[in-house]
Amino acid sequence: MKWFRKWHYLILFLTAGVVYLSCFDKWQVYAGPLEKVKDFYDKVVLGMDSGEGAPGTGEGLWKDGQKESQSHGEDVSGTGQSGLDETDFSDGQFSGTNLGQNPGSPEGQNPGSPEGQNPGSPEGQNPGSPEGQNPESTDGQEPGDGDAVPQKPELTYMEVEDRYFADAVFIGDSRTVGMYEYGGLGDISTFYASTGLTVYKLFDAEIAQVEEQKKKVSVETALQQKQFAKIYLMIGINEMGRGTVETFIEKYKEVVGHLQELQPDAIIYVQGIIKVTTARSEQGDYINNEGIVARNEELAKLADNEKIFYLDVNPLICDETGGMEPEYTGDGVHLKAKYIDIWKNFLKSHAVSEEYLEAIALSKQ
C-alpha cells in the first residue's frame, strides 16, 4: 500500500474530477476535442466524410468502387434544403459536389473561412451586414423593400393612329406650320405655330386661337386655359443667326421649364431641328447644318425620358452628305407638302409606349 499512500492525493483528485465531469459537466468540456478526433478518425482512417451538418455520423457507404451519400432529411448545406448530393468517384478522380461542400474546401466550408462561415464575416453572417441581415438592407429586410434604388426601364415606343394627337398641341415655327397645312392633323390637333417664331418670343406671340374667342391670344394665355396630354416642340431654325449655342439652349430650357409649369401632366416631345440641304448650308450665312447639329446635341440632353423625350427625324430625310435630301425640299429649308408624311409617320411610330410610362410611374412609388 506504499504506492497508494504516495499517490492517494492524485487518486482522490482524479476521482473527484471524474465525479464532477460525470454528474455535473456531463463531459461537455471534452465534447469538442472528442468530436474532432472522431471526425479525423472517420475521414482519415475509415475514408468516410460525415459532412459538417451531421458530424461523426459516418453516413458514407462504398458500393462497387463508388461512394454514395445517404440523405436522412437533415439540412447539410445551410440552404434550408434536405438531402445530400451524390458524390461520384471514378478512376480515382473526384467529381461532383460532396455533401453540399464547395470543391476544394473541407467540411462544406467556403474557401478560406473557418467553420463554414462566409469569408470575412463572424458567425456565418453575410459580409458587412450586422446580425445576419442581407447587405444594404436594414432590420433584415430584403433588398428592394425601400432601400434599393429602382432601375429605370428601357425606353420603348408604340405605333399610333392620328387620333393619338387629339389631345396634343404642336408649337413651332414655319416647319410646324407646314405640318398643320399638309400633315392632315389640322382638324385633330391644336397648333400654336407661326413663321418666324423663336424661343425668345414663344409665350408672348399672339398666335393661339381658343374657343369662343375671335381674336387670337398669346401662347401663354392659351396654355393657361386648356390642358394637353402631349406637347410637340419644333423650333430653332430662326434662332441660328442670334446668340450662341449656349444662349439658345439656356433659353430653350426656360421654355421647357415654363411649359411644365403650365402643363404639369403633359409629355413634352423636344424635336431636333430639321437640317437644311448641304447646298443651302454651304451658302455661308447663319443657317448651316454645323450649327444645327451643335444645337441638336444639346437639345437631346434635355430629355429625362420621364416627362421630356427627344425625337429627331433627320436620319429619315437626310442624304449621304448629312443634309436634307434635295428632292424633299423646294427652298432647301422646308419639306415639300408631299414629304411632310415622312415626318408625321415618324412621330406616329415614336409615341412613348403606355407600358413604359406605367413602369416609370411605378418606379417612383
Backbone torsions as a table, in degrees:
resi	resn	phi	psi	omega
1	MET	NA	4.7	179.1
2	LYS	-60.9	-39.5	-179.0
3	TRP	-64.2	-33.3	-179.1
4	PHE	-68.8	-43.0	178.0
5	ARG	-62.7	-33.1	-178.7
6	LYS	-71.9	-37.3	-173.4
7	TRP	-111.9	11.3	-172.7
8	HIS	-65.0	-31.4	176.8
9	TYR	-65.0	-41.3	179.2
10	LEU	-67.1	-40.8	179.4
11	ILE	-63.2	-44.4	178.6
12	LEU	-62.1	-39.4	179.6
13	PHE	-65.1	-44.2	179.7
14	LEU	-66.7	-39.0	179.0
15	THR	-62.7	-43.4	178.6
16	ALA	-63.6	-38.8	178.4
17	GLY	-63.9	-42.3	179.9
18	VAL	-64.2	-41.7	178.8
19	VAL	-62.6	-42.3	179.7
20	TYR	-64.8	-46.8	-177.8
21	LEU	-66.6	-33.1	-177.8
22	SER	-79.3	-39.7	-173.0
23	CYS	-93.2	-29.9	-173.1
24	PHE	-113.8	-55.1	-175.5
25	ASP	-81.6	-16.5	-178.5
26	LYS	56.0	28.4	176.2
27	TRP	63.4	21.6	-178.5
28	GLN	-66.8	-27.2	-178.3
29	VAL	-61.8	-26.1	-179.8
30	TYR	-103.8	2.5	-176.3
31	ALA	-60.8	-44.8	-179.2
32	GLY	-62.2	-54.7	179.4
33	PRO	-59.1	-40.5	179.7
34	LEU	-64.3	-37.6	-179.8
35	GLU	-64.3	-40.7	178.9
36	LYS	-66.0	-39.2	178.0
37	VAL	-63.4	-41.1	179.6
38	LYS	-65.3	-41.8	177.2
39	ASP	-60.7	-44.3	180.0
40	PHE	-61.1	-42.5	179.9
41	TYR	-63.7	-42.1	-178.8
42	ASP	-64.1	-42.5	-173.4
43	LYS	-79.4	-49.2	-172.4
44	VAL	-82.9	-46.7	-174.8
45	VAL	-79.6	-48.5	-176.8
46	LEU	-90.3	-14.4	-179.2
47	GLY	71.4	32.6	-176.8
48	MET	-123.6	140.2	-179.6
49	ASP	-111.0	118.1	-176.5
50	SER	-86.9	-16.3	-178.8
51	GLY	81.9	154.3	-176.6
52	GLU	-71.2	-32.6	-175.5
53	GLY	-71.8	-22.2	-179.0
54	ALA	-139.3	72.4	-171.8
55	PRO	-63.9	136.1	170.4
56	GLY	77.1	8.5	-176.6
57	THR	-83.0	-19.0	176.9
58	GLY	59.8	45.0	-176.3
59	GLU	-73.9	-19.3	-173.8
60	GLY	-65.5	139.6	179.3
61	LEU	-128.6	143.6	177.1
62	TRP	-100.5	130.1	175.4
63	LYS	-140.3	123.0	175.6
64	ASP	50.8	43.2	176.5
65	GLY	78.6	3.6	178.5
66	GLN	-118.7	152.4	177.6
67	LYS	-105.7	125.6	178.4
68	GLU	-110.2	144.9	178.3
69	SER	-109.1	127.0	-179.5
70	GLN	-93.7	147.9	179.4
71	SER	-107.5	129.9	175.7
72	HIS	-112.4	21.4	175.1
73	GLY	84.1	1.6	179.7
74	GLU	-78.4	153.9	173.2
75	ASP	-86.4	106.1	-175.0
76	VAL	-104.0	-5.5	-175.4
77	SER	-115.2	-5.1	-178.3
78	GLY	78.1	11.2	-177.4
79	THR	-101.1	-2.6	-177.9
80	GLY	86.4	4.9	-179.9
81	GLN	-105.2	142.6	177.6
82	SER	-97.1	160.9	178.3
83	GLY	97.3	156.2	-176.1
84	LEU	-119.3	142.7	175.8
85	ASP	-69.6	144.4	178.6
86	GLU	-73.3	135.4	179.7
87	THR	-109.2	131.8	-173.8
88	ASP	-117.8	129.0	173.0
89	PHE	-110.4	121.2	-178.2
90	SER	-133.2	122.2	179.1
91	ASP	53.6	38.3	176.6
92	GLY	77.2	2.8	-179.5
93	GLN	-104.8	151.0	-179.5
94	PHE	-97.8	130.4	176.6
95	SER	-136.5	150.9	179.6
96	GLY	89.7	-171.2	-178.6
97	THR	-115.1	127.9	-174.5
98	ASN	-90.9	110.0	173.8
99	LEU	52.8	41.2	176.6
100	GLY	77.7	7.5	-179.1
101	GLN	-80.3	154.9	168.5
102	ASN	-76.0	136.7	-179.8
103	PRO	-55.1	132.6	176.0
104	GLY	84.8	5.5	178.6
105	SER	-121.8	137.4	-176.3
106	PRO	-77.3	148.0	171.1
107	GLU	54.8	34.5	174.2
108	GLY	72.0	10.8	-177.7
109	GLN	-80.0	154.7	168.5
110	ASN	-69.8	143.0	-176.5
111	PRO	-55.7	130.5	174.6
112	GLY	79.0	10.8	-179.8
113	SER	-123.8	138.1	-177.3
114	PRO	-79.0	145.4	171.1
115	GLU	52.8	37.1	173.0
116	GLY	75.2	8.7	-179.1
117	GLN	-77.2	158.2	170.8
118	ASN	-67.3	141.9	-175.4
119	PRO	-58.8	132.0	174.4
120	GLY	78.4	9.8	-179.3
121	SER	-128.3	137.9	-178.3
122	PRO	-78.5	145.1	170.9
123	GLU	55.1	37.2	173.2
124	GLY	73.5	11.7	-179.7
125	GLN	-75.1	160.3	172.9
126	ASN	-66.0	140.8	-175.9
127	PRO	-59.4	131.8	174.0
128	GLY	78.6	7.0	-179.0
129	SER	-124.6	134.4	-177.6
130	PRO	-75.3	143.8	171.0
131	GLU	55.6	37.1	173.4
132	GLY	73.3	12.0	-179.8
133	GLN	-73.1	159.3	175.1
134	ASN	-68.0	143.2	179.3
135	PRO	-58.9	144.2	177.5
136	GLU	66.1	17.9	175.4
137	SER	-128.1	155.2	-179.3
138	THR	-116.5	152.9	177.7
139	ASP	57.3	29.4	176.9
140	GLY	72.5	13.5	-178.8
141	GLN	-73.3	151.5	174.4
142	GLU	-73.3	146.6	174.1
143	PRO	-57.2	135.8	-178.5
144	GLY	103.9	-6.5	177.7
145	ASP	-84.0	31.6	-179.5
146	GLY	117.2	-14.1	-177.3
147	ASP	-93.9	-41.3	-176.6
148	ALA	-75.2	145.4	177.7
149	VAL	-83.8	121.4	-178.8
150	PRO	-61.9	142.5	177.9
151	GLN	-82.9	137.6	178.5
152	LYS	-72.8	132.6	-179.6
153	PRO	-67.6	164.1	178.5
154	GLU	-73.9	134.9	-177.7
155	LEU	-66.8	129.3	178.0
156	THR	-131.5	150.6	179.2
157	TYR	-116.2	165.3	176.4
158	MET	-134.1	156.3	176.7
159	GLU	-85.8	134.4	-177.0
160	VAL	-129.3	165.7	174.4
161	GLU	-96.2	174.7	-177.7
162	ASP	-58.5	-31.6	-177.0
163	ARG	-64.2	-17.1	176.6
164	TYR	-58.4	-28.6	-175.7
165	PHE	-90.5	8.0	-177.8
166	ALA	-64.7	-30.3	179.2
167	ASP	-108.1	27.9	-179.8
168	ALA	-111.1	152.9	172.9
169	VAL	-122.8	132.7	177.1
170	PHE	-102.6	122.5	-179.8
171	ILE	-119.2	127.7	179.4
172	GLY	175.3	-168.3	-175.2
173	ASP	-96.5	-149.7	-173.9
174	SER	-63.4	-27.3	176.2
175	ARG	-63.4	-41.4	178.2
176	THR	-70.4	-31.1	173.4
177	VAL	-60.1	-40.5	177.0
178	GLY	-62.1	-39.0	176.7
179	MET	-63.2	-40.4	179.0
180	TYR	-63.2	-42.8	-174.1
181	GLU	-80.2	-33.0	-171.7
182	TYR	-124.4	-0.4	-177.2
183	GLY	-91.1	-5.2	178.9
184	GLY	74.4	16.5	-179.8
185	LEU	-110.6	2.8	-176.8
186	GLY	-59.2	-33.9	-179.5
187	ASP	-93.9	-1.4	-177.3
188	ILE	-108.5	-47.2	-174.8
189	SER	-104.2	172.8	174.3
190	THR	-101.7	136.8	-179.3
191	PHE	-125.0	123.4	169.6
192	TYR	-114.7	86.4	-172.9
193	ALA	-142.2	148.5	175.9
194	SER	-158.5	150.6	175.8
195	THR	-62.9	130.7	178.6
196	GLY	90.7	-0.2	-179.4
197	LEU	-66.8	140.8	177.8
198	THR	-131.5	166.6	178.4
199	VAL	-65.9	-22.3	-176.9
200	TYR	-75.6	-25.1	-177.7
201	LYS	-120.4	13.2	-170.8
202	LEU	-57.2	-49.9	-174.6
203	PHE	-77.5	-23.3	-178.2
204	ASP	-87.0	-19.4	-175.7
205	ALA	-64.7	126.5	-180.0
206	GLU	-89.2	78.6	-174.6
207	ILE	-126.2	1.4	-173.8
208	ALA	-97.8	124.6	175.4
209	GLN	-95.1	122.6	179.8
210	VAL	-115.6	160.8	-177.0
211	GLU	-64.4	144.8	175.7
212	GLU	63.1	19.1	174.4
213	GLN	-133.1	125.9	-179.8
214	LYS	-76.2	-36.4	-178.2
215	LYS	-86.4	137.6	177.3
216	LYS	-69.5	148.9	-179.5
217	VAL	-118.2	173.8	179.6
218	SER	-70.8	157.5	177.6
219	VAL	-60.6	-37.5	177.5
220	GLU	-57.6	-49.7	-178.3
221	THR	-64.3	-43.8	-178.6
222	ALA	-62.3	-40.9	-179.3
223	LEU	-72.5	-20.4	174.5
224	GLN	-76.6	-24.8	-174.9
225	GLN	-92.6	-23.9	-176.4
226	LYS	-139.1	137.5	179.4
227	GLN	-99.1	142.5	-179.8
228	PHE	-122.2	157.3	177.4
229	ALA	-90.0	-26.6	-179.5
230	LYS	-139.3	144.1	175.9
231	ILE	-127.0	125.5	177.9
232	TYR	-110.0	118.8	179.8
233	LEU	-105.3	125.3	171.4
234	MET	-135.0	96.6	-174.4
235	ILE	-153.9	148.8	176.8
236	GLY	141.8	-16.8	-177.9
237	ILE	-70.0	-34.4	-178.2
238	ASN	-76.2	-15.6	-178.7
239	GLU	-88.0	-3.3	-175.3
240	MET	-59.1	-33.5	-177.9
241	GLY	-92.5	11.4	-176.8
242	ARG	-128.8	127.6	176.0
243	GLY	68.3	-154.7	-177.5
244	THR	-123.6	175.5	176.1
245	VAL	-58.9	-39.9	-177.4
246	GLU	-65.7	-44.9	-179.2
247	THR	-69.3	-33.7	177.5
248	PHE	-64.4	-48.0	-178.5
249	ILE	-66.0	-38.0	178.6
250	GLU	-59.9	-44.4	179.5
251	LYS	-69.9	-37.7	179.5
252	TYR	-61.7	-41.1	177.1
253	LYS	-60.3	-41.3	177.9
254	GLU	-61.4	-41.4	179.7
255	VAL	-61.8	-48.0	-179.6
256	VAL	-62.7	-42.3	179.0
257	GLY	-61.3	-41.8	179.8
258	HIS	-70.7	-34.8	174.7
259	LEU	-60.5	-39.1	178.2
260	GLN	-67.3	-32.1	176.2
261	GLU	-68.7	-41.3	-178.0
262	LEU	-78.1	-31.2	-176.4
263	GLN	-130.1	71.3	-172.6
264	PRO	-64.4	-23.0	-177.6
265	ASP	-98.2	1.8	-174.1
266	ALA	-87.6	144.5	167.0
267	ILE	-82.5	133.1	180.0
268	ILE	-108.5	120.8	175.5
269	TYR	-99.9	105.6	174.5
270	VAL	-83.9	118.2	-177.5
271	GLN	-100.4	134.4	176.8
272	GLY	-61.6	144.1	179.5
273	ILE	-63.2	129.1	179.1
274	ILE	-67.6	132.8	-179.6
275	LYS	-72.2	164.6	172.5
276	VAL	-101.1	172.8	177.4
277	THR	-66.5	158.5	178.9
278	THR	-62.1	-37.9	178.6
279	ALA	-63.5	-41.6	178.8
280	ARG	-67.7	-37.3	-179.3
281	SER	-65.1	-31.6	-175.4
282	GLU	-88.3	7.0	178.3
283	GLN	-69.5	-21.3	173.7
284	GLY	98.1	4.2	178.4
285	ASP	-95.2	-163.3	-172.9
286	TYR	-72.6	-19.8	179.5
287	ILE	-88.7	108.6	179.4
288	ASN	-150.3	152.5	-175.6
289	ASN	-69.1	-28.0	177.2
290	GLU	-60.3	-45.2	178.6
291	GLY	-68.0	-35.9	178.3
292	ILE	-64.4	-44.2	179.6
293	VAL	-61.4	-42.9	-179.7
294	ALA	-61.5	-40.2	179.2
295	ARG	-71.7	-39.1	179.8
296	ASN	-64.7	-36.1	177.7
297	GLU	-60.9	-36.8	178.6
298	GLU	-77.5	-35.2	177.8
299	LEU	-62.8	-37.7	179.8
300	ALA	-61.1	-29.3	-178.9
301	LYS	-73.8	-13.9	179.0
302	LEU	-73.9	-20.3	-176.5
303	ALA	-72.0	126.4	172.7
304	ASP	-101.1	-3.3	-179.5
305	ASN	56.0	30.1	172.6
306	GLU	-125.2	-53.5	175.7
307	LYS	-123.1	-16.1	-179.4
308	ILE	-123.1	128.1	-177.8
309	PHE	-130.0	144.8	-178.3
310	TYR	-105.5	129.7	177.4
311	LEU	-125.3	139.9	-178.8
312	ASP	-137.2	110.1	-178.4
313	VAL	-83.4	-8.4	-173.0
314	ASN	-53.1	-41.4	-179.8
315	PRO	-57.8	-23.3	-177.9
316	LEU	-87.9	-16.5	-174.5
317	ILE	-119.9	3.7	-178.1
318	CYS	-106.6	153.8	179.2
319	ASP	-95.3	-169.9	-176.4
320	GLU	-67.4	-17.3	178.2
321	THR	-82.1	-10.0	179.7
322	GLY	95.9	-3.9	178.0
323	GLY	-103.5	172.2	178.5
324	MET	-59.4	139.6	177.3
325	GLU	-58.4	120.2	-176.8
326	PRO	-54.7	-32.0	-179.0
327	GLU	-65.9	-24.6	-174.2
328	TYR	-83.9	-5.5	-172.7
329	THR	-137.7	153.9	176.5
330	GLY	-101.6	-26.8	-177.7
331	ASP	-117.9	3.4	180.0
332	GLY	85.1	-3.3	-175.3
333	VAL	-124.1	-42.6	-174.0
334	HIS	-108.6	144.5	176.4
335	LEU	-70.9	140.5	172.9
336	LYS	-65.8	157.8	-175.9
337	ALA	-54.3	-44.2	-174.8
338	LYS	-73.2	-10.6	178.4
339	TYR	-104.5	1.0	175.5
340	ILE	-61.3	-31.2	-179.1
341	ASP	-61.0	-27.7	176.4
342	ILE	-60.2	-45.4	178.6
343	TRP	-67.3	-47.2	-178.6
344	LYS	-60.7	-45.8	-179.7
345	ASN	-65.5	-31.9	175.2
346	PHE	-62.5	-43.9	178.5
347	LEU	-64.8	-37.2	-179.7
348	LYS	-68.6	-26.8	178.2
349	SER	-94.5	1.6	180.0
350	HIS	-128.4	47.4	170.2
351	ALA	-90.9	127.3	-178.4
352	VAL	-58.6	129.8	-173.6
353	SER	-67.1	149.9	178.8
354	GLU	-65.2	-35.9	179.1
355	GLU	-62.1	-40.4	179.2
356	TYR	-65.4	-44.4	-180.0
357	LEU	-63.8	-37.5	177.0
358	GLU	-66.1	-40.2	179.0
359	ALA	-64.5	-40.1	177.5
360	ILE	-63.0	-41.7	179.9
361	ALA	-64.1	-41.3	178.9
362	LEU	-65.8	-36.6	-178.2
363	SER	-68.2	-17.2	-178.5
364	LYS	-95.7	-5.9	179.1
365	GLN	-77.3	NA	NA
